[in-house]
């Protein structure tokens, strides 16, 4: 029987019971939902310096395998969460364990390959990230129940344990630690697999020339300590501060646009896949231009285009939703191009002994941006246009700072802090270990 009396609300009605929001009863608690993303990025902030130290101290290979296997084990525990609080705690621990997997993989790859392969390597890893993002969205759409989805996504990471037998250590890292014999063994195996004969000049360079920088490092950098050397170098300190702002901007804008993509008109899964798919354009563009016009011009253009695209969005009438989506995608392509390129550019500005630690430091500071990014939808409720202006303003400042650093095109990776400083004054000679490309008999 119907009456005119108001009845108190006893429970929330959910469109689906398959989500964390429904199971943990988070309706009208937007802050709890966005807090998950913030906690995730705080975990990244904690993880990066720890795994960076492990990578520089005990090797890229160990850091990568440790990170990937731990994230598979800890991440799977989220499927058994009995409360919101437990879920958030496990989310934090999983991120601490696994946030440094990509930086470790990236540095290992560029140190294994030659100078002329850096751009191609960055492009390849970027495309793998796109494939991962698309797979993530498709799996989320296929496995709607969040516990099932987690048990599908995380356990495969445990397969990285087999990389103990499959993956070589960074040759450059081994040489920087004086482990010459292990480096030579890896190079000999690579030469045999590629049917290439190593020249006498190559072997001499491996056995003699590469031992000298190690002795120099022992008497200087290791003696005084890595961070003391960094603090004593105004060039490196300034570069570190500038790189940190680039990373803050990249994480803030990149994740901010990704999070806001679900608020666009249409299916949220389709929108997310569209935003991820356009990243291929950025990756391919970088592959075509980074080695032609240089790192600085490419990244300056990317930050500038992203900045103006985000700011212009605020002036587009609501009736022109297609134009808003177009500008949104242009901004996403541009910031992806900057994010992809900044990994390589930052790595090229710092020396081998400190490369992962300083890259990790920049990425750690950059997590300030990704910690703030999940709060942008909340901010948009009160001031709708402000998030886009913040995205655009940060990108334009980052572009301006790009004018203050040296170009690294056609330079080899610096091994010492002194060599890293000299990039600002003169280009280091670009050379790799020479090989005789004649087929072995």
MOZI-V968884 format. One line per field, one symbol per residue. ss: DSSP state (a for helix, b for strand, c for the rest). psi: psi as a letter, one per 20 degrees, with the letter a starting at -180 (. if undefined). Layout:
BEGIN
ss = ???
psi = ???
END
This chain:
BEGIN
ss = cccccccccccccccccccaaaaccccccaaaaaaaaaaaaaaaaaaaaaaaaaaaaacaaaaaaaaaaaaaaaaaaaaacccaaaaaaaaaaaaaaaccaaaaaaaaaaaaccaaaaaaaaaaaaaaaaaaaaaaaaaaaacccaaaaaaaacaaaaaaaaaaaaccccaaaaaacccaaaaaaaaaaaaaaccbbccaaaaaaaaaaaaaaaaaaaacaaaacaaaaaaccaaaaaaaaaaaaaaaaaaaaaaaaaaaaaaccccaaaaaaaaaacaaaaaaaaaaacccccaaaaaaaaaaaaaaaaaaacccccccaaaaaaaaaaaaaaaaaaaaaaaaaaaaaccaaaaaaaaaaaaaaaaaaaaaaccaaaaaaacccaaaaaaaaaaaaaaaaaaaccccccccccccaaaaaacccccccccccccbbbbcc
psi = pqrjqppqphqqpqhqjirhgghjljpkmhhhghhghghghhhhhhgghghgggghgiqggggggggghhhggghhhhijpirgggghghgghghhhihjgggghgggghhhrrhijggggggghghhhggggghggghhhgnhphggggihgghhhiiihiihihpqrpgggghhjjmgghghgggggggghjlqpprhhghghghghihghghgghifghgiqghhgghiohghgghggghghggggghggghghggihiiqpaphgggghghghihhgggggghhhhigirgghghgggggggghghghhiipqhhmhhhggghghghggghhgggghhgggghiiqrghjghghghgghghhigghhhgiihhghhhgnhigghhggggghhghghhhiiqqpjpkqrpqhrhghhhihhgqpqpoqroqqojpqq.
END
